[in-house]
Amino acid sequence: MRRYTLRQLDTFLEIARAESVSKAAEKLHVTQPAISMQLRQLEEALGVPLVEAAGRNIRLTAAGREVQEFAAAALGQLRQLDDTVANLRGLQHGKVDLGVVSTAKYFVPMLLAQFRKRFPGVEIVLQIHNRENMMNLLQRNELDLIIMGRPPDGIDCSSTPFATNPLAVVSAPGHPLSRRKNAPMSILNDTEFVVRERGSGTRAAMERVFAEHGITTKIVMEMPSNESIKQAVMAGMGLTFLSLRTVRHELASGHLALLDIEGLPIVRHWHVTHLRSKRHAPAALMLKEFLIAEGGPLINTWA
């Protein structure tokens, strides 16, 4: 007989995602002792340790990784049950679990604000991660929809483009290359760059473009935050390759400069993506349709 609860499984998944009891407590808006108690009760019910110390954080044991997969699958099935029931009831409200890659956080809040003006009864639970982490959540069926750049490979998904995503090289205003006009991409060879971490879509796009043109750069620092990268570039640490959706205000204010380079910006697209097997409730379908129909024009006026 099952001796654990859905709440314990849900708490354990949050701990696994955060790799920290304290961060999980903050995300779930409960105390750290309450999270620890839920974890301890789940371990006692299963009879195996699920986590172990790793410096200041924690990591999953081998048993913990197995339980994570089964728990994510089970809770995903229950979410589909909720979606199916909501679909049968034909409600104009509900909950959408939305994932957003970190670069898209500059315009997604605006889109959600506009959507909720039309559908105020819809609750949206937002998760923001880099592309690699988002793909893991998608595979585990923990999200209804994802806003991301390049559609995933190797996962049976439906992915629909809804807005452009121009990417280019920017610098501090005083950088010598900022004064070049219609420069060949070869001027980027052996130039110092501050870049996103491996696993991010922006980093992958940069590496593909530079490889196509035989460009070799000097990476002086990796950062997991677009905001930190912008500050480093403004301070003169080097160039960077970013989505222009993330630097609109800095370019307009003159704090950053867009390099005039042949072949740039490249224009990719933002997609709304989900597992092809996903059975969506009306709320998720309404959000998907809203993004496809209105997301592009709204983003163009915002970022």
C-alpha positions in Angstrom: 0.0 0.0 0.0 1.3 3.5 -0.9 2.4 5.3 2.3 3.6 8.6 0.7 1.5 11.5 -0.5 1.3 13.6 -3.6 2.4 16.6 -1.6 5.6 14.8 -0.6 6.3 13.9 -4.2 5.7 17.4 -5.4 8.0 18.8 -2.6 10.7 16.3 -3.5 10.6 17.3 -7.2 11.0 21.0 -6.2 14.0 20.0 -4.0 15.5 18.1 -6.9 15.1 21.0 -9.3 16.5 23.5 -6.9 19.2 21.2 -5.5 18.6 22.9 -2.2 16.0 22.5 0.6 16.1 26.3 1.4 15.5 27.3 -2.2 12.7 24.8 -2.5 11.1 26.2 0.7 11.4 29.7 -0.8 9.8 28.6 -4.1 6.9 26.8 -2.3 6.4 29.6 0.2 6.8 27.4 3.3 9.4 27.1 6.0 12.6 25.1 5.6 11.7 22.7 8.5 8.4 21.9 6.7 10.3 21.0 3.5 12.8 18.9 5.4 9.9 17.1 7.2 8.2 16.3 3.9 11.5 14.9 2.5 12.2 12.8 5.6 8.7 11.4 5.6 9.0 10.4 1.9 12.4 8.8 2.5 10.9 6.8 5.5 8.0 5.7 3.4 10.2 4.5 0.6 12.9 3.1 2.8 15.8 4.7 0.8 17.8 7.9 1.1 16.9 10.3 -1.8 19.4 13.1 -1.3 22.9 13.6 0.0 25.1 16.6 0.9 27.1 18.2 -1.9 28.9 21.2 -0.3 26.3 23.8 0.5 23.8 22.2 -1.7 22.4 18.7 -2.1 22.3 16.1 -4.9 20.1 13.2 -5.6 21.3 9.7 -4.7 20.9 6.9 -7.4 17.6 6.0 -5.7 16.6 9.7 -5.8 17.1 10.0 -9.5 14.9 6.9 -10.1 12.2 8.3 -7.8 12.5 11.7 -9.6 11.6 10.1 -12.9 8.7 8.2 -11.6 7.4 11.1 -9.6 7.6 13.5 -12.5 5.8 11.0 -14.7 3.0 10.3 -12.1 2.4 14.0 -11.4 2.4 14.7 -15.2 -0.4 12.1 -15.6 -2.4 13.7 -12.8 -2.0 17.1 -14.5 -3.3 15.6 -17.7 -6.3 14.2 -15.7 -7.0 17.8 -14.4 -6.7 19.1 -18.0 -9.0 16.5 -19.4 -11.7 17.2 -16.7 -11.3 20.9 -17.3 -11.7 20.3 -21.1 -14.9 18.3 -20.5 -16.3 21.2 -18.4 -15.3 23.7 -21.0 -14.1 26.3 -18.4 -12.7 29.7 -19.3 -10.3 29.4 -16.4 -7.7 27.0 -15.1 -3.9 26.8 -14.6 -1.1 26.8 -17.2 2.4 25.5 -16.4 4.5 27.7 -18.7 8.3 27.3 -19.2 10.4 30.2 -20.6 14.0 30.1 -21.6 15.9 32.9 -19.8 16.4 35.2 -22.8 12.6 35.4 -23.3 11.9 36.8 -19.8 12.4 40.3 -21.3 9.1 40.2 -23.1 7.1 37.3 -21.7 5.7 39.2 -18.7 4.2 41.8 -21.1 2.6 39.0 -23.1 1.1 37.4 -20.0 -0.2 40.7 -18.8 -2.0 41.2 -22.1 -3.3 37.7 -22.0 -4.7 37.9 -18.5 -6.5 41.2 -19.4 -8.6 39.0 -21.7 -8.7 35.9 -19.5 -8.4 37.0 -15.9 -9.5 33.6 -14.6 -6.4 31.8 -15.9 -3.6 31.2 -13.4 -0.1 30.9 -15.0 2.7 29.2 -13.2 6.0 30.4 -14.7 9.4 28.7 -14.7 12.5 30.3 -16.2 15.6 28.2 -17.0 18.2 27.9 -19.7 17.5 25.7 -22.7 19.1 22.6 -21.4 17.1 22.6 -18.1 13.9 23.5 -20.0 14.4 20.4 -22.3 14.6 18.2 -19.2 11.3 19.6 -17.9 9.7 19.1 -21.3 10.9 15.5 -21.5 9.4 14.8 -18.0 6.1 16.3 -19.1 6.2 18.9 -16.3 5.1 21.8 -18.5 2.1 22.6 -20.6 3.9 25.0 -22.9 7.4 26.3 -23.4 8.5 29.5 -25.1 12.0 28.8 -26.6 14.1 29.5 -29.6 15.2 26.5 -31.8 12.8 23.6 -31.6 14.2 20.6 -29.7 15.8 17.7 -31.5 15.0 14.1 -30.5 11.7 14.9 -28.7 8.3 14.4 -30.4 7.1 18.0 -30.1 4.7 20.4 -31.7 6.6 23.7 -32.2 5.1 26.8 -33.8 7.0 30.1 -34.5 5.3 33.2 -33.4 7.9 36.0 -33.2 11.3 36.9 -34.6 14.5 36.7 -32.5 17.3 38.7 -34.0 20.8 38.0 -32.6 23.9 40.1 -33.1 27.2 41.2 -31.6 27.2 44.3 -29.2 30.0 46.1 -27.5 30.7 49.1 -25.2 30.3 52.4 -27.1 34.0 53.1 -26.9 35.1 49.7 -28.3 37.3 50.1 -31.5 35.1 47.8 -33.5 32.0 49.9 -32.7 33.2 52.5 -35.3 33.5 50.0 -38.2 30.9 50.1 -40.9 29.8 47.0 -42.9 32.7 45.1 -41.5 33.4 41.5 -42.5 32.7 38.9 -39.8 36.4 38.0 -39.8 37.1 41.1 -37.6 35.7 39.0 -34.7 38.6 36.5 -34.9 40.7 36.4 -31.7 38.4 39.1 -30.2 37.5 38.8 -26.5 33.9 37.7 -25.7 31.8 37.5 -22.6 29.2 34.7 -23.3 26.3 32.8 -21.9 26.9 29.4 -20.3 26.9 26.1 -22.1 23.3 24.8 -22.3 21.8 28.1 -23.2 20.2 28.6 -26.6 22.0 31.9 -27.1 25.4 30.2 -26.6 24.4 27.4 -29.0 23.3 29.9 -31.7 26.6 31.9 -31.4 28.7 28.8 -31.7 26.8 27.7 -34.8 27.1 31.1 -36.5 30.8 31.5 -35.7 31.6 27.9 -36.8 29.8 28.5 -40.2 32.1 31.5 -40.8 35.3 30.0 -39.3 35.4 32.5 -36.5 37.5 31.7 -33.4 37.0 34.0 -30.4 38.6 34.3 -27.0 36.1 33.6 -24.3 37.2 35.6 -21.3 34.1 34.8 -19.1 30.9 32.7 -19.1 27.9 34.0 -17.2 24.4 32.5 -16.7 22.7 35.9 -16.8 22.1 38.3 -19.7 22.1 41.2 -17.2 25.5 40.3 -15.9 26.8 40.0 -19.4 25.5 43.4 -20.3 27.2 45.0 -17.3 30.5 43.3 -18.1 30.4 44.5 -21.7 29.5 48.0 -20.7 32.5 47.9 -18.3 34.8 47.0 -21.3 35.4 43.3 -20.6 34.7 42.3 -24.2 32.1 41.8 -26.9 29.0 39.6 -26.6 26.5 37.8 -28.8 22.9 38.3 -27.6 19.3 38.5 -28.7 18.6 42.1 -29.6 15.3 41.6 -27.7 17.4 41.8 -24.5 19.3 45.0 -25.2 16.7 47.4 -26.6 17.0 49.9 -23.8 20.8 49.8 -23.5 21.1 50.4 -27.3 18.6 53.2 -27.2 20.3 54.9 -24.3 23.8 54.5 -25.8 25.1 52.3 -23.1 25.8 49.5 -25.6 26.6 49.7 -29.4 25.4 47.3 -32.1 28.3 46.3 -34.3 27.7 46.7 -38.0 28.9 43.4 -39.4 28.1 41.6 -42.6 25.6 38.8 -42.1 24.4 40.1 -38.7 22.0 40.2 -37.1 20.8 36.7 -37.8 17.1 36.3 -37.4 15.8 33.2 -35.6 12.3 32.7 -34.2 10.6 32.3 -30.9 8.5 29.1 -30.8 5.7 27.9 -28.5 6.4 24.3 -27.9 4.8 21.3 -26.2 4.9 17.5 -26.3 2.9 16.3 -29.3 1.1 13.8 -27.0 0.0 16.6 -24.6 -3.7 16.9 -24.1 -4.3 20.5 -23.2 -7.1 22.1 -21.2 -8.8 25.2 -22.6 -6.6 27.6 -20.7 -3.4 26.2 -22.3 -5.0 26.1 -25.7 -6.1 29.8 -25.3 -2.6 30.9 -24.3 -1.0 29.0 -27.3 -3.5 30.5 -29.7 -2.9 34.0 -28.2 0.8 33.7 -28.6 0.6 32.5 -32.2 -2.0 35.2 -33.2 -0.7 38.2 -31.3 2.6 37.5 -29.7 4.8 38.7 -32.6 3.2 42.2 -33.1 3.2 42.8 -29.3 6.8 41.9 -29.0 7.8 44.2 -31.8 6.2 47.1 -30.0 7.9 46.2 -26.7 11.4 44.8 -27.3 
